């Protein structure tokens, strides 16, 4: 527990100022986090990101996180088109890899790029729209994690998804939502946003639930690949996917509800 707290504090000391500064600093940091998360996914699959397929998947992910339009020989290619080309190249690789890279591997690389890429993409888009909205989302996710852990540990009896994550309980999940509501209410009266209190409550519930779903999805992923943590980059916490699993689901939901 001590190691987890120390790592969490050090991470916040580094991460929060980067989020505050925003701009190219945050974009670069988020792109690096996305690549590390993709590396963890490849490693769970038994593949290497330091390969032709890994390079293509990395480019595909960056095309999502940092979209752009590029003119090549007089034709303008969008990020979506270039991502599609990367997907085709991954499929073509299955033909020439001598069974070292199959269709399941290609599917993992493509889906992983989408899963990680869009989560971080919407993180950046929300930040560039304003710091207060992003902080609200982060506080809701963090409050949910803390509340679910404390309430679940104290009162948890009924398993939420025992076949995926046997330690998570329904009581803990509800406790996480309650803490998210409490934190969002306090935040609303200190830093009011451009929508009503009722909308803030709705956002708190939906972000809390989507964050928990993101956590469960990553748990299912680790269960499928039979690993305890996605990585070891954060002592006591695991890898980047372990720490950002909730955020990868919560950010798209927040963006679609408020900014789309």
C-alpha positions as CSV (number, residue, x, y, z in Angstrom):
1,X,0.0,0.0,0.0
2,X,2.8,2.4,0.9
3,X,4.5,1.8,-2.5
4,X,1.1,2.4,-4.3
5,X,0.6,5.7,-2.5
6,X,4.1,7.0,-3.2
7,X,3.9,6.1,-6.9
8,X,0.5,7.7,-7.1
9,X,1.8,11.0,-5.5
10,X,4.9,11.1,-7.7
11,X,2.7,10.4,-10.8
12,X,0.4,13.3,-9.9
13,X,3.3,15.6,-9.3
14,X,4.5,14.9,-12.8
15,X,1.2,14.5,-14.6
16,X,-0.9,17.4,-13.3
17,X,1.5,20.2,-14.3
18,X,1.7,18.7,-17.8
19,X,-2.1,18.6,-18.0
20,X,-2.2,22.2,-16.8
21,X,0.4,23.4,-19.4
22,X,-1.4,21.6,-22.2
23,X,-0.3,22.5,-25.7
24,X,2.5,20.4,-27.4
25,X,3.8,19.3,-24.1
26,X,0.6,17.4,-23.2
27,X,0.2,16.2,-26.8
28,X,3.7,14.7,-26.7
29,X,3.2,13.1,-23.2
30,X,-0.1,11.6,-24.3
31,X,1.4,10.2,-27.5
32,X,4.2,8.6,-25.5
33,X,1.6,7.1,-23.0
34,X,-0.4,5.7,-25.9
35,X,2.7,4.0,-27.4
36,X,3.6,2.5,-24.0
37,X,0.1,1.2,-23.6
38,X,0.3,-0.3,-27.1
39,X,3.6,-1.9,-26.2
40,X,2.0,-3.4,-23.1
41,X,-0.8,-4.8,-25.3
42,X,1.6,-6.3,-27.8
43,X,3.7,-7.8,-25.0
44,X,0.6,-9.5,-23.4
45,X,-0.1,-10.9,-26.9
46,X,3.5,-12.3,-27.1
47,X,4.3,-9.8,-29.9
48,X,7.0,-7.2,-30.0
49,X,6.3,-3.5,-30.8
50,X,9.9,-3.4,-32.1
51,X,8.9,-5.1,-35.3
52,X,7.5,-4.1,-38.7
53,X,4.0,-4.9,-37.5
54,X,4.6,-3.0,-34.2
55,X,5.8,0.1,-36.2
56,X,2.7,0.0,-38.4
57,X,0.5,-0.3,-35.4
58,X,2.3,2.6,-33.6
59,X,1.8,4.8,-36.7
60,X,-1.9,3.8,-36.8
61,X,-2.2,4.8,-33.1
62,X,-0.5,8.2,-33.6
63,X,-2.7,8.9,-36.6
64,X,-5.7,8.7,-34.2
65,X,-4.1,10.5,-31.3
66,X,-2.7,13.3,-33.4
67,X,-4.9,13.6,-36.5
68,X,-3.7,15.5,-39.5
69,X,-4.3,15.9,-43.3
70,X,-1.2,15.3,-45.4
71,X,-0.7,16.1,-49.1
72,X,1.2,13.3,-50.9
73,X,1.9,13.7,-54.6
74,X,-0.9,16.2,-55.1
75,X,-3.5,14.2,-53.2
76,X,-4.7,15.0,-49.6
77,X,-4.8,12.0,-47.4
78,X,-6.7,12.2,-44.1
79,X,-5.7,10.5,-40.9
80,X,-8.6,8.1,-41.4
81,X,-7.4,7.1,-44.8
82,X,-3.8,6.6,-43.6
83,X,-5.1,4.6,-40.7
84,X,-7.0,2.4,-43.1
85,X,-3.8,1.9,-45.1
86,X,-2.0,0.9,-41.9
87,X,-4.7,-1.7,-41.3
88,X,-4.4,-3.1,-44.7
89,X,-0.6,-3.3,-44.3
90,X,-1.1,-5.3,-41.1
91,X,-3.4,-7.7,-42.9
92,X,-0.8,-8.0,-45.7
93,X,1.8,-8.8,-43.2
94,X,0.0,-12.0,-42.3
95,X,0.8,-13.3,-45.8
96,X,4.5,-12.8,-45.6
97,X,5.3,-13.4,-41.9
98,X,5.6,-17.2,-42.2
99,X,2.8,-17.6,-39.5
100,X,4.7,-15.4,-37.0
101,X,2.0,-12.8,-37.4
102,X,-1.5,-14.1,-38.0
103,X,-5.0,-12.6,-38.4
104,X,-5.6,-12.7,-34.6
105,X,-2.5,-10.7,-34.1
106,X,-3.5,-8.2,-36.8
107,X,-7.0,-7.8,-35.3
108,X,-5.4,-7.2,-31.9
109,X,-3.0,-4.5,-33.4
110,X,-5.9,-2.7,-35.2
111,X,-8.4,-2.9,-32.4
112,X,-5.7,-2.0,-29.8
113,X,-4.8,1.1,-31.8
114,X,-8.5,2.2,-31.9
115,X,-9.1,1.3,-28.2
116,X,-6.0,3.2,-26.9
117,X,-5.9,5.8,-29.6
118,X,-9.4,7.2,-29.3
119,X,-9.3,7.2,-25.5
120,X,-6.2,9.5,-25.5
121,X,-7.5,11.5,-28.5
122,X,-10.6,12.5,-26.6
123,X,-8.5,13.2,-23.6
124,X,-6.6,15.8,-25.6
125,X,-9.7,17.3,-27.3
126,X,-11.4,17.8,-23.9
127,X,-8.2,19.5,-22.6
128,X,-8.0,21.8,-25.5
129,X,-11.6,22.8,-25.0
130,X,-10.9,23.8,-21.4
131,X,-9.1,22.6,-18.3
132,X,-12.1,22.7,-15.9
133,X,-14.0,20.1,-17.8
134,X,-11.1,17.7,-18.0
135,X,-10.4,18.1,-14.3
136,X,-14.0,17.3,-13.5
137,X,-13.7,14.1,-15.4
138,X,-10.4,13.2,-13.8
139,X,-11.7,13.9,-10.3
140,X,-14.8,11.7,-11.0
141,X,-12.6,8.8,-12.3
142,X,-10.3,9.1,-9.3
143,X,-13.1,9.4,-6.8
144,X,-14.8,6.3,-8.3
145,X,-11.6,4.3,-8.0
146,X,-11.0,5.3,-4.4
147,X,-14.7,5.0,-3.4
148,X,-15.1,1.6,-5.0
149,X,-11.9,0.3,-3.3
150,X,-12.8,1.6,0.2
151,X,-16.5,0.7,0.1
152,X,-15.9,-2.6,-1.5
153,X,-13.3,-3.6,1.0
154,X,-15.5,-2.6,4.0
155,X,-19.0,-3.6,2.8
156,X,-18.5,-5.7,-0.3
157,X,-20.3,-9.0,-0.4
158,X,-22.0,-9.4,-3.8
159,X,-19.6,-10.0,-6.7
160,X,-19.8,-7.7,-9.6
161,X,-18.1,-9.8,-12.3
162,X,-16.5,-12.8,-10.5
163,X,-15.4,-14.5,-13.8
164,X,-13.4,-11.3,-14.8
165,X,-12.4,-9.6,-11.5
166,X,-13.3,-11.6,-8.4
167,X,-12.4,-8.7,-6.0
168,X,-14.9,-6.2,-7.4
169,X,-18.3,-6.0,-5.8
170,X,-21.7,-4.4,-6.5
171,X,-21.4,-2.5,-3.2
172,X,-18.0,-1.2,-4.2
173,X,-19.3,-0.1,-7.6
174,X,-22.2,1.8,-6.0
175,X,-19.8,3.3,-3.5
176,X,-17.6,4.5,-6.4
177,X,-20.6,6.2,-8.0
178,X,-21.6,7.8,-4.7
179,X,-18.1,9.2,-4.2
180,X,-18.2,10.5,-7.8
181,X,-21.5,12.3,-7.1
182,X,-20.1,13.8,-4.0
183,X,-16.9,15.1,-5.7
184,X,-18.7,16.4,-8.7
185,X,-21.2,18.3,-6.5
186,X,-18.4,20.0,-4.6
187,X,-16.6,20.7,-7.9
188,X,-19.8,22.2,-9.4
189,X,-20.1,24.8,-6.6
190,X,-16.4,25.7,-6.6
191,X,-15.8,25.7,-10.3
192,X,-19.2,25.9,-12.0
193,X,-19.2,24.9,-15.7
194,X,-21.4,25.9,-18.6
195,X,-24.2,23.4,-17.8
196,X,-26.7,22.8,-15.0
197,X,-26.2,20.9,-11.7
198,X,-28.5,18.2,-13.1
199,X,-26.3,17.8,-16.1
200,X,-23.3,17.6,-13.7
201,X,-24.9,14.8,-11.8
202,X,-25.8,12.9,-15.0
203,X,-22.2,13.3,-16.2
204,X,-20.9,12.0,-12.8
205,X,-23.0,8.9,-13.0
206,X,-22.2,8.1,-16.7
207,X,-18.5,8.9,-16.4
208,X,-18.3,6.8,-13.2
209,X,-20.1,3.8,-14.8
210,X,-18.1,4.1,-18.1
211,X,-14.8,4.3,-16.1
212,X,-15.7,1.1,-14.2
213,X,-16.6,-0.6,-17.5
214,X,-13.2,0.4,-18.8
215,X,-11.6,-1.1,-15.7
216,X,-13.5,-4.4,-16.3
217,X,-12.6,-4.5,-19.9
218,X,-8.9,-4.3,-19.1
219,X,-9.4,-6.9,-16.4
220,X,-11.0,-9.2,-19.0
221,X,-8.1,-8.5,-21.3
222,X,-5.5,-9.5,-18.7
223,X,-7.6,-12.5,-17.7
224,X,-7.6,-13.6,-21.4
225,X,-3.8,-13.3,-21.7
226,X,-3.3,-14.6,-18.1
227,X,-1.3,-11.7,-16.8
228,X,-1.6,-10.0,-13.4
229,X,-0.7,-6.5,-14.7
230,X,-0.3,-4.9,-18.1
231,X,3.2,-3.8,-17.2
232,X,5.6,-2.8,-14.4
233,X,6.4,0.8,-15.2
234,X,4.5,2.1,-12.2
235,X,5.5,0.2,-9.0
236,X,2.5,-1.0,-7.1
237,X,0.1,0.0,-9.9
238,X,1.2,-2.0,-12.9
239,X,1.4,-0.5,-16.3
240,X,0.0,2.4,-18.2
241,X,-3.1,0.4,-19.3
242,X,-3.7,-0.5,-15.7
243,X,-3.8,3.2,-14.7
244,X,-5.6,4.6,-17.7
245,X,-8.1,1.9,-18.4
246,X,-11.0,3.9,-16.8
247,X,-9.9,7.1,-18.6
248,X,-9.8,5.4,-22.0
249,X,-13.6,4.7,-21.7
250,X,-14.6,7.8,-19.7
251,X,-13.1,10.5,-22.0
252,X,-15.0,9.5,-25.2
253,X,-18.3,9.4,-23.2
254,X,-17.6,12.8,-21.8
255,X,-16.8,14.3,-25.2
256,X,-19.8,12.8,-26.9
257,X,-22.1,14.1,-24.1
258,X,-20.7,17.7,-23.9
259,X,-18.6,18.6,-26.9
260,X,-19.7,16.5,-30.0
